[in-house]
Amino acid sequence: MAIWYPNRLLLTILVSFLLRVASNDEGFDVRQHLSTATSYGAAKNVNLGVHGSTGIPNGCSAIHLNLVSRHGTRSPTKKRIKELDQLAVRLDDLLREAKLEADKGKLSLQKIPAWLSGWQSPWKGRKKGGELVIKGEEELHDIGIRTREMFPELFSDEYHPDIYPIRATQVPRASASAVAFGIALFSGKGSLGPGMHRAFSVISESRASDIWLRFHDTCETYKEFRKSQEPAVEKLKEPILDEIAVALVKRFQLNFTRQDIATLWFLCKQEASLLDIIDQACGLFTASEVSLLEWTDDLEVFLLKGYGKSINYHMGVPLLDDVTQSMEQAILAKEENHKPGTYEKARLRFAHAETVIPFTCLLGLFLEGSEFEKMQRDEPLPLPPKPPQDRNWKGSIIAPFSGNNMLVLYHCPGNDSSGTISSGGYKSKYFVRVLHNESPVTMSGCGNTDFCPFELFKVLLIRLTFKHEL
């Protein structure tokens, strides 16, 4: 009979725990946990939490599409490039301190990752930033191809700017995203080059007056609110940054500060998303630490752009109103049997996370339990649960680079004498389906279905518009 001693038992427990942690880390892809810095390819195939799509009834056909998309993957902004240059100087200082301590025999340099020695920012020397990178161009181009394949009946007409209006903000990465999408959407429709491309127009409003796509810039009340809340949001993040700083000091024998952790996390996101490098800055953190850092980013997005305060999404009501008006025009064209080529079939918009996130909130997506009812009453929603608890609110899913919402209007003749289909207490010939990142998602306000009667969709808009006007 084997005799178990306390030390042996503790060792067994420790080994079991370490093996479990290692197993968790092995199945963990940091590229899917970068909050709103996540690339579209890493985010697209993640489970959106939709429990069984209702599907499209037989006989229904798409008659109009609205697209609200974020720009594709971009380079760091000029301010962030400067921050990474400063990080290189800071890392040199930390390594110099460590070598002095090693010379005194107080620590071993073996724990320090080799890549830190002489590290320089990949964007060193760049004076400009924030532009759409090739990866971002490819994201939008591929989405354009898939959109045309998903809805061939909508994109069969000859191009005309009134049939396929395209809008983008005045920020170059947004208009460049529109161009990448349009090149794919209209390829083969013209006579330019081997791809038979054709020219198309992209319209932009002035930043000062764009209430549809840059409402976060035009709403002074929101700008004041955000400025007042940012210090409190940073305070919420500090305990996590401090906790991880302590862990990394022990792990690597370098005197990392809270600010060092914040900058290294930013570097991790840029390396993983733009360069597909996950064994340098990202390699400093364990899977659980990445999850916590991701959560702090998601908290900031929730509080300053999402469900955290109703002003964040009330600003987007003009955009939702524009979407609904375009659907009403499409319904009128269908009812009056307008000839093909004489009415709008798709309204395409390219903007920013500050546009997509509030718009997603107005649609009531990614809520927990009864939160939609609270949102309707303008009651504050609880913060997203801290890891390891699961949560619906994840920036990597809600607004990755190229993240998008497509609202597809369907005509469904129905089989009864009135030519309608009954759904959720409504009889309708027209239904709205929301695709988030090209996958169907349920709408809380439509009985948690992904196929909503247009009349019910309008009721939700009227309620939100009324609150907004108050």
Disulfide bonds with the S-S distance in Angstrom:
Cys60-Cys412 2.06
Cys268-Cys282 2.05
Cys446-Cys452 1.94
